[in-house]
Amino acid sequence: MFRRTWKVITNNIGLKLLAGFFAVILWLVVVNIDDPKISQRFSAMVVVENAEYLTSQGKYFEVLDDTNTIVFTVTAKRSYIEKLSNTDFKAVANMENAVIDNEKRTGKVPIEVSALRYGSLVTISKATQNLEISLDNLAQNQFIVDVETTGVVPDGCALGEVNVSPNLLKVSGPESVVSTIDHVTASIDVTNMTSDVVASVIPTLYDSNGNVIDKSELTLNMSTVTVSVRILDVKEVSLILNVTGTPADGYAYMDMEYDPKTITIKGSSASLNNVTAITIPENTLDISGARDDIVQIIDVAEYLPSGVTIVDKKEAKVKVTVHIAQLATKTVNIFPSSIRVLNLPEGYKLSFDSSVIRANISGIAENIALLNANDIVVSIDAGQLTPGTHQIEVALELEENLYHEPIYTTVTVTEETEEEPEPEQPTTEEPEAGEPAAGEEIEE
């Protein structure tokens, strides 16, 4: 049985082997005709690996000319090719393999493409492609974050302290960009704010011309900062100023002028409740020995109570002008007949012991020049007098900025029942040299 089987197998063995060979060839031909090898182009985004290799050397790189996308050819049987997509391939640029041209500040990094599926069944074109990069020195700097408010708070409110935390921003990136940063600002809109606010704000980078700097190439140690805004109450109060000291002899303090007369202050309700006016200490305006007008700038902020500040900083500096005028003196004669006797008790009568009273009146020269003795209202108050002889002060009603030294005269009060003395006969004698006639004004 075995021999017969073996004989059947070995009979015409050469023809049988040849037939088997042709059968295999025919199968391969059929298979290749039905599932041939084909080539197809795919694309992939280049993944950068070991980027820290360059940054550790103080270098910043940027991909040029869209070379971070690569197109390549893949060859495989149709049945595999049809199952592949762009996501089945990975393109890698390892920065450790970068070829650097320091003079041109450029570099080329070879790109390696691998298949994530059917790796052993597909062939990827071996044509070398590079990721092209530009190089710049890596720079780092720190900037103080300034806070800026926009908009206006409602009437009756004012901005208080505005703070930012943290107030120091670290920025790193290409030196060509970092070097253009001039200042960093965190801006917050306070429109319609009536109470304290705390908000997260994205800081903005500016160059020296006020242009916003693109942060896409930069690394910041924080993406936002915290800005706190305090909203305060406001109050309008008077500004009170006084002078101290005495001008030089022959000069007088006239008045002062300053603007504003009122200022608007801000603070908490508790701080403002006790403030009715801002009084500048007298010794701030010392006119001792002054012969000319005094002009002085006063910083009102120095005299505000604790917890209170000025809303408009322009109002803090107040220009004060103190007017000092040189005095002139005129001596005028006052006759008893022109003196009004006030409050004389009923049943009494009063007589003056002098026929003329001299009054020295001082004031600025132009006012003294216009002074007319007949326009002066003169009076005495006899309300407290009793029968007898008395020294009593004479009151003069003068125009503003005219002054006089105290004036006294002697009067005699008697009861009306007493006999009146014979009136003196007016004399017609000429006055002695140097003596003024009645009613004459004497200028000094």
Beta strands, then each sheet from edge to edge (+ up, - down):
strand 1: 37-49
strand 2: 59-63
strand 3: 69-77
strand 4: 89-94
strand 5: 99-101
strand 6: 106-115
strand 7: 123-124
strand 8: 129-150
strand 9: 157-165
strand 10: 168-174
strand 11: 183-189
strand 12: 197-201
strand 13: 204-206
strand 14: 219-220
strand 15: 225-240
strand 16: 251-259
strand 17: 262-267
strand 18: 277-279
strand 19: 294-299
strand 20: 309-310
strand 21: 317-334
strand 22: 339-342
strand 23: 348-352
strand 24: 357-364
strand 25: 377-381
strand 26: 388-397
strand 27: 402-404
strand 28: 407-415
strand 29: 442-443
sheet 1: 2+ 8- 6+ 4- 1- 3+ 7-
sheet 2: 2+ 8- 10+ 14-
sheet 3: 2+ 8- 11- 13+
sheet 4: 2+ 8- 6+ 5-
sheet 5: 9+ 15- 12+
sheet 6: 9+ 15- 17+ 20-
sheet 7: 9+ 15- 18-
sheet 8: 16+ 21- 19+
sheet 9: 16+ 21- 24+ 27-
sheet 10: 16+ 21- 29+
sheet 11: 22+ 25+ 26- 28+ 23-
end
